[in-house]
């Protein structure tokens, strides 16, 4: 029986090649794109879920301040000691800290530069499920002069030789490889190539004099530098543990007033999609992508249903003859399900081919490294679910409809589509275009927000400014290097800073000022600059004056936000203390955006320093290449062990929005796909309408109706459906995009033209889709249609 089903299904596919190609193409594209989106969502939501105790591991975040609180994803090192000693609900605790300095690694005559390294406590491999290929996970470090390498790093250094026990020279210090681990998975928030023992950093910290009165990292209550992870008991609540840790912390801090500052535990598995301050923009994007995947698959289903039901009238006599010959409705239902399954088989194979072909481009657009491996259980979980769900959604209704025809009516030619069937089919088309129109509106809004972020005046001029950082070998030659570059043609100015301009750097709450209210506090970002920093970047002074280079060591410039949070008026000349350095406020600079536009501007203080590690050179487009070459030549002449590295300031800021830009590009692709599949569905309905209205249009033409009139009469129905879809989609998309924009402190406003442009585009697409079928029906010879009837 099944053999006969498949044979009949195969013949039917060959007999109707045009419809088969449209069906298979629409389904294949829908499946391919839907599966690739679902793979992206699966990857995004799987970060760090592979750890054995992932459900009980939390990261400590620091909430500092009260009304103007800042939230950091780092915390002081002593919290781990306090938790292990005094909080029974904490099973394990580990500190991890990024090692920011560049490393020179030598093995014999080979040299490797590395800057993706970290310090970690010895319990790192007990807390996390990062497997060691060689070494003891309970004792990964033999002493403070040992290191754990990833497998790829070990291969770079030693090839196929065993790495454990080998000696490396790292920044001219001997270090022994104590273990080799698998490379960090791509779906982990931790990505390092080498891990050093925290005891090494602890020794260096003490030898450098510590942090004021705190001489060890276990006592340093003011150093918010560590990623701290706790494993809690299954019955423990993170809120209670965080409250207890906060209480113990301030007990050790000489009973200082917490001023609302406290610690919060964030689940490990949420770190990738949620920032420490609770911004869930990335999580929202993942949910939107999941919704888009579902919508594309549903649109593909609707497309198939429309094309199948459009052809149902042609198969009415075939079904009737089968029933008269004794076929039961269940058998007919099975026959049509097999036809759908066979068509889905071809669509699935084509979808696999599309995925293999487009996955490299998709990875490039999304910034992922997704793999479509049919031997992977995760791939089949996504693929199997998408295919099975789509098959069930799109195959059942056409099979029920085709198997329900009454044979006598069909054979007499009296079979017509009922109102319910026609309405259902139109409803499907409206649904398709609701999804498509909403996605187009979303794409327009996202593109406008991205353009706004690229073009917004950040409060300074970042154009044609390149920057590089000096090291210990080049810093002593600061003045000579600066003077040489300043004399070059095309150099418009040079300045320096103690930290990079893009992003948040050093922050402190150790401040005092004239007129400070009791129990008030302010976290402020520090920046060392020279007298050229503000004018070169074209920042605006709103009060006071810039540094002059003479007697500025005890003078400070603050931004508007800092003055506002301090709550003082007429700040110029007021006393201000930063750490132990007392001085006065000599200037107020207009707020400028140094971080992502998702976040508001925070307080900044600038203090004078003539020599800093970060150099900024403003040049012209024509001279940039020569000036960079000169900087590199001087760098190498001063004997640095590291290669010269530079970046343009505008590119540094572009990196902050890379994830948003990728999401915007993907949305454009999704919008095109949904429109294409929806257009195929509209083509199906147009074909169906032309079939059932052939006699009506023939009579109208005989009675004198013109070709334009008949064409517009047929097209009007489809335009009405699309307009209805636009009316439904507009408020839905507006609400969704309004919520999405709330993730940005600096954002655009929804404008009427965004919706009008989408409506015009949707109507134009509908007209282009049905125009051929409408014109073909209008110019057809009415004699043929009436004769056939």
N, C-alpha and C positions, 0 to 999 in steps of 0.2 A: 504493500500500500504506500509506504513512504517513498519507495522508489518511483512510483507513479506520480506522487506529489512533486518530487524534485524534477522529474522529466517534464511535467506540465508547467511547472514554474519556470524552468529553463527556456522552454519554447515561448512562453509568454514574454519573458525578458527580451528574447531575440526578435519577437514579432513587433514589439513596441520600443524600438531602439532609442528614439528621441526621448520619450518619457523615462526610460531606464537610465539613460545617461544623465538627465537632469536630476533624477532621484538619487542616483549613486554619487554624483558630484556634490549635491547639496549636503547629503548625509556625511560624506567623507570629509568635507571641509569643516562641517560642524563638529564631527567627532575629533578630528585632528586638533583643531583649535581648543575645543573644550578639554581634551585630555592634557594638552600642554599647559593650559591654565591651571588645571587641577594638580598637575605635577608641581607647578610653582607654589600653589597654596600649600600642598603637602610639605614641601621643603620649608616654607616659611613657618609653618606651625609645628615643625618637628624639632626645632632648635633645642638641644640639650635634653630631649626626652629620653635619650638612649641610656642615660646614667641609671644604674640599678636603684639608687635612692633619690631619683630626680624629684619625686613628689614631696620629699621632706627636706630638700636643700633650698636655702634662702640666701639672698645677698643683702648686706647691710647698707642702707642708704641713710645719709645724714640730712636732716631738715634743720637748717640754721636760720635763726631769727624768728620774728613774730609776724608783724603785718607785712613786711617785705621779705619774706623768707626765701632763701635759696635752697635748692635741693641738689645734693651731690651724690654720685654713685660710689663714693669712696668714704672711708671712715678711719679713725685712729687705730693703730696697731694694738694698743692695750685691750681693746674690746674682746679680742680672742682670748687673752689671758683671763680677763674677768669672767667671761662666759664659761670657760672650762672649770674655773675654780668655784664659781658661786651660782651657776644656773644649771640645775640638774637636767632640765629639758634639752640642753644642748649636748648632743652626743659627740660631735666633732666640730672643729673649727679650723679654717685654713686661711692664711693671708697670701695674696698674690699681688705683685706690684710690677708694672711694666718697667723694664730697664731702658731708659730713654737714650742713653748714650750709644753711639755707633761703636761697633766692635770690629777689630781686625783679628781674624783667626788665621793662624799659620800652621800648616803641617808640612814640614820639610821646606821645599821651595814654593809650594802653593800658598796662595793668599785668598781669603774669602772675606767679604764685607757683610756684616749682619747687623740689622737694627730692629729685628722682631724677636725680642727676647724678654724674659721676665724672671723675677725672683719668686720663690714659693716655699712654703713650709713643707717639711718632710711628709706630712699627712696628705699631701695633694693627691697622690695616686690611691690612697685609701678612701678618700671622700668621693672622688670622681672616678668614673669608669673609663679612663683612658688607658688601654692595655699597654703594658711594657712587653716589647719583643725580647729584650735582654735586660737583666737586672732584677732587683728585689723591690716590689712595690711598697713593702713595709719599710724599707730603708733604701730609697732611691739615690741618696747622696752618701758617699763614703765619708766625706768631710766637707769643709767650706770651700775647698779648692777642686770640687768635682762639678760635673754638669750632665744633664740629661739631654740627649739629642733626639730630634724626630728622625724617622727612618730616611726621609729624603735628604735631610742635612747630613746624616751619617754617610749616605751614599755619595754626596758631593765631596765629602772630605776624605773618605777612605775607600770608595768604590765598593767592591764586593768583600773586602776584608772585614773581619769582626772589629767593631768599634770599641766595645767595652775594654777598658784597660789602657787604651791608647792615650797619649798625652798631646794636648793642644797648647799652643801659645796664643793666649787671648789678651790683646792689648799689652803684650810683652810679659804676661804672667802665665805660669804653667798651670794647666788645668787638666784633670784626668776625667775621661768619659766614664761615668759610673753606670749608665743605663741608656737604652735606646727604646723609644716609644713609637707606636704607630703615629702617623701624621694626624694632627687634629682634624676631625671631620669638618666638612664644609658647613654643616648645620650645628656649629658650636659658636658661642659668643667669644670663646677663647681661641686665639690663633697665634701661636708662638712657634719658633723654630728651635729655640734652646731655652732650657729652664735651669736657673742657678739656685743654690740653696739660700734661703732667707738669712741664714746665719752669716753669710758673706756680706750681705748688705748691712746687717746689724753691726758687724765689726767695723765696716767703713763709716757707718753713722757715728759710732762712738769715737773713732779716731779723728773724725772731723769736728768733734766738739759737741755733737748732739744738737738739740734745739733749745737753746736757752738753758733753763734749769733742768730740762729733761735730757739726760745723757745717754739713754738707751731707747730703742724703739718700743720696748715693753713698758716704758714709763712715759713715752711721748704722747701726751694727751692733746697736743695742739697740731700734730701732723696728720692732716686728712689726705693720706697718700695711698691707701691700701684698699684693694678689692677684698672684702672679707665675706667668707661663705660659712654658714652654719648648717649642720645637719641636725634637725630636731627629732625628738621622739615622735612616733606616730600620733600619740594623743595630745601633743603639745599644740598650743595656738600661737602663731607668730606674733599676734598683738600683745599677748601677755609677756612673751620673751623679750620683745622690743622694749616694752615698758620697764621691765626689770633691768635690762642692760643700760637704759638711759639713767635710771636711778643710781645704779652702781657707778656709772661713769662720773656723775656729778658729785657723788660722795668722795671719790678719789681726787676730784678737781677742787679740793679745798672748799667744798660746799658753795661754789659760785652759782649765782642765779642762772638757771637754764634759759630764762627769757623766751620760753616757748620752744627752744631748740630741743630736738629729740631724734631718736633713731627709729627707722622703719625697716621691716624685713620684707623683701620682695621675692616672690617665688622665682627660682632659677629658670624655669621654663617660660617665664614671661619677659625675660630680659631683652630678648631680641625684638619683641613687638611693642614694648612699653618702656618709655624713658623713666628715669628715677623720679621725675616730678609728676608722673602719672599721665603724661601725654600718650594717648593710644592711637595716634595717627597711623602708625605702621600696622597696627592690628586692624584698624578700620579699613585700610587699603587691602589687607588680606581678605577680609570679609567681602569687600566689594568685588574683588577678583573671583571669589567663590561664587557670588551671585551672578557675575557676568558669565562664568563657565556654565552655570545652570541655565541661564537665559539663552545662551548660544545653542546648547543642546536642545532646549525646548523649542527654539525657533526652527532648528533642523527637523524636529519631530513634526511641527506644524506644517512645515514645507512639504514633508512627505505625505501627511494626511491630506492636505489640499490637493496635491497632484494625484493621489490615489482616488479620492472621491470625485475629482473632476473627470476621471476616466470611468467612473462606475457605471454611467449610463451606457457606455459602449460595451460593457460586459454583462449587461442585464440579461440578454438573450442566452448568452453562454451559461449563466448561472441557472436560468430557467430550464434549459435543456438538461442540465445535470440533475436538477430536482425531479423533473418528469421521468428521467431514467432511473430514479430511485436513490439518488444521493441525499443523505440526511444533512440537516443544517450543521451538525457537529463536524461532519466530514468536509463540508465546504469551508467551514471556519478553519479547520486544520490546513486545508489546501492553501488558503490565503495567508495563514500564518507562516507556512513553509515558504511561500513566495516572498514574504517580507524578510524572513530569515536569510534566504538565499541572496536577496538584494543587499541585506546588511552584511553578509559575508564579503561580498565584493567591495562594499563601501568601507568596511573595516580594513581590508587589505590595502585599499587605496589610502585610507587614513594613516596606516602605519608607514606607507611610503612617503606621504607628505611630512609626517613627523620626523622621520630620519633625514629627509631632505632639508627641512626648515629648522631643525633643532639648533644647529650652530648659529644661525642668524637670530633665533629666539633667545639663545643664551647671551648673545652679544647685546641684544636690546634690553634684556632683563638683568644683566650683570650676574647671571647664575652659571652654574656648571652642571646643569641637569643632564641626566643620561636616561635614554629610553632603552632599557635592557629587559627584554621579554622573559628573562630568567629570574628577574627580581620580583619578589612577592609584593613589594610596595607598588611597583609599576602595574602589576595585574590587579591589585586592589583598586587602583584608580581606573585603569583601562576597562576591566571587567564590569565595574559598577556603572561606568558611563555607557558602555555598549548595551548591557542588559537593560538598564533603565530606559535608554532611548528606544530600544527595540520594543519593549512593553508599551511605552507611551504611544508610539507611532504605529504599531502593528495591529493592536486590538480593535480600534474603532473602524478602520477600513474593512477588516475581516468581518466584523459584525454587520456592517452596512451591506457589503456585497453578498453575504449569505442570507440576508433578510428579504431579498426581492421575491415578489409573488409571481410565479411563472406565467399564469394566464394573462395578467396585465402586460407583462413584458413581451410575450409573444404577439399580443394584439397591438403592440406599439402604443399602449396607453400609459406606460410608466412615466411618471414625472417626479422630479425631486420635490419633496415636501417642504413646507415652510420651515419646519424645525431643522431639517438638514441644511437648507440654504442659510438660515440664520446662524447655525453653528459654524458653517464654513466662513462666513463673513466675520464672525466673532474671532475665529482663529487668525484671520488676516489683521484685524484690528489689534489683537494681542501682540502679534509679531511687530507691528509698527509702533506700538506703545513702547516695547522694549528697545527697538532700534532708535526711535526718536529720543527716548530718555538717555540712551547711551551717547547719541550725538550731542545732546545738550551738555552732558557731563564732560565730554571731550572738549567742547568749546570753552566751558568754564575752567577746566584744568589747564588748558593751553593759555588762557588769559591770565591765570594766576602765575603760571611759570614765566610768562612774558613780563608780568609785573615785577616778579622777583629779580629777573635779569636786568630790568631797566630802572628799577627804583633807585633814587638818589640815597645812598647809604650815609651821607653826611661827610663823605670825603671822595677824592678822585683816585681811583685805583688803576686807571688806564696807563699803559706803558711804564709800569713800575715792576722791576724784577727784584727778587730778594734772594740772598744766600746767607748761610750761617757760618761764622768763623769757628775754628776749633782751637785747641790749645797751641798748635804750632803756628797758626796764622794770626791769632789774636794779638800777640806782642807787636805785630807789624801793622796794627790798625791804622795809625795815622799815615804811614807811608802808602799803604794800599788805597786809602781814601783820597789822598792828594793826587795819586797817579790817575785814578778813575775820574776825578773831578776835572782834570786838565784835558780829558778826551773830548773831541768834537761830538756834539749830539747829547752830551750828558747835561741834563737840565737841573739836576740837584741830587744830593746824597744825604741821607739821614740814617740814624741807627736807633735800635730799640732793644730792650733786654729780652723781648719775647716776640713771637710771631703775631702779626696783626689779626689774622683770621682765626677766630675761635677764642675760647676762654682760656686764660693762662693762670698765673698766680693769683690767689684770692686770700684775703685775711679779714678777720674781725677785730684785730688788735688796733683799734683807732680811738681817738678822743678829739673833741673839738669844743670850741667856745660856744656855750649855750646848749650843750648836750643835755637832754632831759634824763632824769634818773631812770635807771633800768632799761634805757634804750640801747639799741645796738644796730650795727650796719655792716654787712659783708660787702667788701669792695675789692675790685680787681686792680692789681698794681701793674704799672707799666713804666719802665725806665726809658726816657727819651732824651734827645738832645734838642737844641734850639731850632733845628731845621725840620723836625718831625711834623709839626702842625702846619707850617706854610707849604712844605713840599706836597703833603697830601690834601692840601686846600681845605682843611677843617676850619670851622668858623668859631671865633671867640665871641661870646655873648656878653662877657664882662671881664674887666681886668686886662692883663697883658700876657703875652707869650714869654717863654724863657729867653734871656738874652745871652746866657753863657757866663755872666759875671755875677758871682754871689748868689747863685740859684740853688745851692745845695740844701737850703732850708726853706724852699718855696715849693708850693704845690699848685697844680692845676687839676680841677675836678670837672666832671661832666654835669649836665643839668639834673640828671636823675639822682646823682649823689647829693647835690645841694637840696633837692626836693625832699629826699628821704631824711636828711639831717634836720630838716625843719627850721632852717635859719634864713633870715633875710639879710641882704647886703653883705654877702660872704667875703668880699674882698677885704683883706687885712685881718680877718678873723684867725685866731690861733687854731692850729690843727696838728695832731700828733699821729704819726704812723710808726707803729712799734715803739722804739725808744727815741725816734727822731722827731723833735719838736720843731715846728715851723709855722708859716702863715700861708693862707690861701691868696695867691696872686692872680688867679685867672679862672674863668669858667668857660669850658669849651662846649659847643652845641653837641647834643647827643648824636652819636654816630653808631651805625649797626656794625658790630664786629663779629656777630654770631648769626645763626640762622634766623630768618624772618619769622620762624615759628615762635620764637621767644622774644620777650620784651627786652629793651636795653636795660642793663644793670649798672650800678655805680662803678665808676672808674676814677682812679687817681693817677696822675702822672707826676713823676719827680725827675729831677735833672740828673743826667749822667752823660759825660762827654764820649765815653767809649762803651759800646755794647756789642753783643755777639751777633745780633741780626742787622744786616746791612740792607738798605733799600736804595735802589738807584732808579731815578726817573730819567728816561731817555726818549728818543724818537723812534718811529718805526724803521726809518732808514739806518739809524746808527746802532740799533739794538744788538744786532749780530756781532758787530765789531767790539762793542763795549763788553758783551758777555765773554767774547774770546779773550779780551785783555784781562778781565777778572780771573778767568781760568788760568791764564799764563802766570799771573802773579801768585795765584794760589799754589800752583805747582812749584814755583820758584822758592816759596817759603818753606818747603819741605814737609808739607802735610802728608800723613800716611793715608788719608782718605781721598777719594775722587771728588772733584768739584761738582757740586750739585746746586741747582738754582730752580726757581719757579717764578712765574709771573703772578702778581697779586690778584688779578681778576680771575685767573685759573684756580687759585686757592679758594676763592669764594664760590666759584662754580661747583667745586667738589661738595660743598655743603648741600647742594640741591640735586646731587646726582641721582639719588633714589627717586625724588619727585619727578625728575626729567624722564627717567626710565618708565615710571608709571604712566606719565603723559604719553610717551611714544607707544606704549603697549595699548593704551586706551584708543589711540587713533587706529591701530590695527584692528582691535576688536570692533570698533564702530564700522569699519569697512566690511568686515566679515559678516556682521549682523545685517547690514544693509543688503549685501549680496545675496545672502540666503533668504531674507525677507522678500527681495525682488523675485526670486524664483517662486516663492509661495504666491506672490501676486500674479505671476505669469500663469501659475496653475489655475487660479480663480478666473483669470481672463480667458484662458482656454476653455474652461468649463462653461462660462457665460456665453461665449461664442457658439458653443455646441448647442446649448439649449435654446438660444434665441435666434438661431439661423432662420427659422420660418418667420418669426416676428419681424426681423430686419428685412427679409425678402418682401413681405407684404408692405412694410413702410416705404421701401424703395419703389415698389410698383405704384403706390399711391402718391408718389412725387417727392418723397424725402430725399434731400441731397446727401452727398457723401460726407461733407463736413458736419451736417446735422446728425447723421447716424454715428459718426465717429465721436462727436462730443457727447451724444446720448450714452454710448457705452463707457466712455472714459469718466463721465460724471460720477457714476456709481463708485468707482475706485477712488476717485479724489475725495469723495465724501467719507469713505472709510478711513483714508489717511488723515484727513482733517479731524475726524473723531478721535483717532489715535493720538494726534498731536494735542488735542484738548485734554485728554486723560493724562498723557505723559508729562505735560508741562508742570503741573503742581507737584507731581511725584518727584521729578528731577530737581525742581527748585528746592524742595525740602531736603532732599539728600545732599545737594551741593551746598546748601546753607550750613548744614551740619559739618560737612567736610571742611569748609573754609574756616570753621571755628578752631581748627588745629593750628591756624596761623594767627599770630598776634597782628601782623601786618598783612592785610588781604584786600582783595578787590571787593566791589559790591556787585551783586547780580544786576545785570542791565537787560532792558527789554529787547535789545537787538540780538542778544544771545539766543533768545527763544524764537524771535521772528526769523532769524537766519536759518535756524533749524527747521522751522515750519516750511519755509520756501524750498529748502533743499529736499525735504521729505516729499512734498507735492511734485517737485520736478522729477525726482527719482521714480515716483509712481507713474507719472505721465510717460516718461521714457520707457518704462517697463511694459505698459499696456498699449502704447501707441501702435506698434506693429500689428498686434492682434485686432485692435479696433479698426484700423484702416483696412486690413485684409478682409474683415467681415463687411465693411461698408462698401467696398468696391466689388464684392463677389456678385456674380450673375444671379439675380433672384429666381430666374427660371429653374436653375439647378436645384436650389433649396426647396422650392415649391413642388417641383416634380418628384423629388425624393420623398416628400411628405405624402 
